[in-house]
Amino acid sequence: MKAKNLILLTVIIVSITACNRKNNGNTDNTVIVNIQKLEKLSTSKNLSVSGNIEGNKTIRLGFLVAGKINYIAAEEGQTVKSGQLLASLDPESYEIAKDMADANLNQTQDEYNRLSRMYESKSISESDYVKITNSLKAADAQQRLQNKNLKDTKLYMPLNGVLLKRNAEVGEIINSGMPLFVVSDIYTVKINASVPESELHYLQIGNQAEVYVSSLASKFEGKVTEIGSAADATTRTFSVKIELKNPRLLLKPGMTAEIQIPTNQTEQSLTNPKW
């Protein structure tokens, strides 16, 4: 609250007491008048909005190769750390393919070494030398591909966060590229809110915000980090994002929140200091 200024305004509070008593045949009506001065009160104007909580960063994960799932590390709602093994596929067929690629590369390397010496002594033609050189490159590429495929049978967490959704079970055979898991960084969360066009001028990046989450019966501190540059064509509102730190992971995606954002505007009202 800002400083109070006396205003030259009086309010008359009238209490009328009617005493219907007979005194020599006369009725005594008494009127009591109480005159008080009101004060002018300036208060900061808050912008009130509501919105839904979402993770700071949400990612859909899947395997780059097909196969049979043999391990899943977490259930929905559990926290997972960056670099943690989230799931894996049965690697047997990929191990066999890698062993075959290793053997082919070794054999091709030996053949390349032998023909290189012959080429230096001009015992083979240049075309034969180019052919074995290309074969060696192909064998090397195949070996690297099979090695990568084997590594891709393991799926690691790319961030610290929570497993929001799990669309797979151990024993299930999946194709490459299928979105199997949804993970989200909720150590920092954001609230998506909509602000009417008429109130947008009250906001700016960096505004502090007080956030109340009814499901937790708790208040949190946040700040405005994004303000939309274009209005929604249907609602004529602008998207605003409020960011909050969430170290204890109390705030979950999907929760609703009520937000109070102080502005640099004030509202005037009258008050009786004795009330």
Secondary structure, 3 states (H helix, E strand, C coil): CCCCEEEEEEEEEEEEEEEEEEECCEEEEEEEEEEEEEEEEEEEEEEEEEEEEEEEEEEEECCCCCEEEEEECCCCCCEECCCCEEEEECCHHHHHHHHHHHHHHHHHHHHHHHHHHHHHCCCCCHHHHHHHHHHHHHHHHHHHHHHHHHHCCEEECCCCEEEEEECCCCCCEECCCCCCEEEEEEEEEEEEEEEEHHHHHHCCCCCEEEEEECCCCEEEEEEEEEECCCCCCCCCEEEEEEEEECCCCCCCCCCEEEEEEEEEEEEEEEECCCC
